[in-house]
């Protein structure tokens, strides 16, 4: 998608799921002007991610770090805020951070659903409040409309999503000059 908008874009996808790796090998193609790569790594190891990404990305140029639907898989005890801060510390001023994160404070049934889900899986999820998600953007400048439910982030005219149906917070922020 990025290379459709900017053919010279350089994109590094990161995931720790071997099935995603198979899909990436089958589907990811670079444009003639740009480059696309896939790194099998765990978000809990930002040092490895940054090291491997540096083989393709120019860390002297602004970039986007997109953490969409993944941070809820990092437990509070694993310091997800520190992971995001480390990734953003490696990017230059003018870079962006985009996050979407399942919420625990939008629907009153989310806490029970999280408990039931976590009883059945090996990687539990941690749904977070708007305030907890806002901490990921510490030191960054939120882009309008700020941190909102994802369906409220710049909808197209005429788009409709009833309030309370979408249970995720989302936002984009820019890293300011030092």
C-alpha positions in Angstrom: 0.0 0.0 0.0 2.8 2.4 0.9 4.5 1.9 -2.5 1.2 2.6 -4.3 1.3 6.1 -2.8 5.0 6.5 -3.0 6.8 4.0 -5.3 10.2 4.7 -3.8 9.0 3.9 -0.2 11.0 1.5 1.8 8.9 -0.8 4.1 9.9 -3.3 6.7 7.2 -5.6 8.1 7.9 -7.3 11.4 6.1 -10.2 13.0 7.0 -13.2 15.1 4.4 -15.6 13.6 5.8 -18.2 11.1 2.5 -18.3 9.2 2.8 -14.5 8.6 6.3 -15.1 7.3 5.0 -17.6 4.7 2.3 -15.1 3.6 5.0 -12.3 3.5 7.3 -14.4 1.3 4.4 -15.2 -1.1 2.9 -11.6 -1.2 5.5 -9.0 -0.5 7.0 -7.5 -3.6 9.1 -4.4 -3.9 8.6 -1.7 -6.6 11.5 -1.0 -8.9 12.1 2.3 -7.1 11.5 1.1 -3.5 12.1 -1.9 -1.3 10.1 -4.1 0.9 11.4 -6.6 3.5 10.0 -8.8 6.2 11.7 -9.4 9.5 10.7 -12.3 11.7 11.2 -10.8 15.2 9.3 -10.2 18.4 8.2 -6.7 19.4 9.6 -7.4 22.8 13.1 -7.2 21.2 13.2 -3.7 19.7 17.0 -3.8 19.5 16.9 -6.7 17.0 14.1 -5.0 15.0 16.1 -1.8 14.8 19.2 -3.6 13.8 17.5 -5.6 11.0 15.5 -2.6 9.8 18.7 -0.5 9.5 19.7 -2.8 6.6 16.9 -1.4 4.5 15.8 1.9 6.1 17.7 5.2 6.3 17.4 6.2 10.0 18.6 9.7 9.0 15.3 10.3 7.3 11.8 10.6 8.9 9.8 7.4 8.9 6.6 5.9 10.3 6.4 3.3 13.0 3.1 1.6 12.8 2.0 -0.5 15.7 -1.5 -1.5 14.7 -3.3 -4.2 16.7 -0.2 -5.5 18.4 0.5 -3.7 21.6 -2.3 -5.5 23.5 -0.2 -8.6 23.2 2.6 -7.0 25.3 1.9 -7.3 29.0 2.4 -4.3 31.3 5.2 -6.2 33.1 7.0 -6.3 29.7 7.0 -2.5 29.5 5.2 -1.8 26.2 5.7 1.9 26.8 9.5 1.4 27.0 9.4 -0.7 23.8 7.6 2.1 21.9 9.9 4.8 23.4 13.0 2.8 22.3 11.7 2.4 18.8 10.8 6.1 18.6 14.2 7.2 20.1 15.9 5.5 17.1 13.9 7.6 14.6 14.7 11.2 13.6 12.6 14.3 14.2 9.7 14.4 11.8 9.0 10.7 12.1 5.5 9.4 13.0 4.0 6.9 15.3 0.6 5.3 14.5 -1.1 3.1 17.0 -4.4 1.2 17.2 -5.1 -0.6 20.5 -8.1 -2.6 21.7 -9.8 -0.7 24.6 -11.1 -1.8 27.9 -12.9 1.4 28.7 -15.4 1.6 25.8 -17.7 -1.4 26.3 -18.6 -2.5 29.8 -18.3 -6.2 28.7 -14.7 -5.9 27.6 -13.1 -6.9 30.9 -15.0 -10.1 31.1 -14.3 -10.9 27.4 -10.6 -10.3 28.0 -10.6 -12.7 31.0 -12.4 -15.4 29.0 -10.1 -15.0 26.1 -6.9 -15.0 28.3 -8.1 -18.3 29.9 -7.9 -20.0 26.5 -4.7 -18.7 24.8 -0.9 -18.9 25.3 -0.4 -15.2 24.6 -2.8 -13.2 26.8 -4.0 -9.8 25.8 -4.1 -6.6 27.8 -6.8 -4.2 26.8 -6.0 -0.7 27.9 -7.8 2.5 28.8 -7.5 5.7 26.7 -5.2 7.2 29.3 -2.9 4.1 29.1 -2.8 4.3 25.3 -2.1 8.0 25.5 1.2 7.2 27.4 2.6 5.6 24.2 2.6 9.1 22.6 4.6 10.8 25.5 6.9 13.4 24.0 5.2 13.3 20.6 2.8 15.7 19.0 -0.6 14.1 18.3 -2.0 14.8 14.8 -5.7 15.9 14.6 -8.1 14.5 15.6 -5.8 13.1 18.4 -6.3 9.9 20.2 -9.9 8.8 19.5 -11.9 5.6 18.8 -10.4 4.3 15.5 -13.6 4.9 13.5 -13.4 8.6 14.4 -10.0 9.1 13.0 -10.6 11.1 9.9 -13.6 9.3 8.5 -14.6 9.9 4.9 -17.7 12.2 4.5 -20.8 10.0 4.9 -19.0 7.3 6.8 -21.1 6.0 9.8 -20.1 3.9 12.7 -22.4 4.0 15.7 -20.8 5.2 18.9 -19.5 2.4 21.1 -19.4 -0.2 18.4 -15.7 0.0 17.7 -13.7 -0.8 20.8 -10.2 0.4 19.9 -8.3 3.6 20.5 -6.2 5.0 17.7 -3.9 7.9 17.0 -1.0 9.3 15.0 1.7 11.5 16.4 4.8 13.3 15.1 8.2 13.4 16.7 9.2 17.0 17.2 12.6 18.5 16.7 14.8 18.2 19.8 
